[in-house]
Amino acid sequence: MKRVILFLTILFLPLLAGCTPSEEDIVEVADTSEIVMLNNGTYTLDTDASTLYWEAYKPIGGHMGGIKLESGEFVVQNGQPHSGSFIIDMTSITNTDIENDSLNTSLVNHLKSDDFFATADYTTARFDITKVMSYTGEDDYDFEIKGDLSLRDVTDSITLYARMEGNGNRLTGYGKAEVNRTKYNITIRSGSFFEELGDQLVKDNFDLEMDLVANRVQEGL
């Protein structure tokens, strides 16, 4: 996040005392953040240009891959994200870090099985925005977005940290969220449920990262 720090020099001291201001004479004004303003309207997701990534962790290393976004729509009001929802095609999950084709396919099939995402029964997941706030932390984000992630017929709240940029009727953005899989009844190899897993342990939290592109289909509201 861009920060602007302004230093104001106390000018009346040199006039009265005839001396150069010292370090004690300099006042630091509190940080002010640049506010991102987007074009108001309704936007639909460009699914061909947008990408969703996942990364899961083990005690040493882990795995990563992608998932396709099936559809999405959100609304911008007063220059800020206001509401919206995204549909995720869980049957499209892939792995990108295992080069061996057989091992790659084995992992993907396991992720699609009932041990993990049970994609035969739950073909899609859904994220619904419930609240949007300006981001106030130290990382390079514009917004803190609260929302409900529905996965395997279970809904739980997650937080998405995002940055966005508008250019006419096109909007681009990046977001990252941490998801606790055990909240969705995915407990396999979880240290919260099983002991002495050793290097078979899979950490409860995994990351979702999104590169989003959307086009405005309706101006203003």
Secondary structure, 3 states (H helix, E strand, C coil): CCEECCEEECCHHHHHHCCCCCHHHEEECCCEECCCCCCCEEEEECCCCCEEEEEEECCCCEEEEEEEEEEEEEEEECCEEEEEEEEEEHHHCCCCCCCCHHHHHHHHHHHHCCCCCCCCCCCEEEEEEEEEEECCCCCCCCEEEEEEEEECCEEEEEEEEEEEEEECCEEEEEEEEEEEHHHHCCCCCCCCCCCCCHHHCCCCEEEEEEEEEEEEEEECC
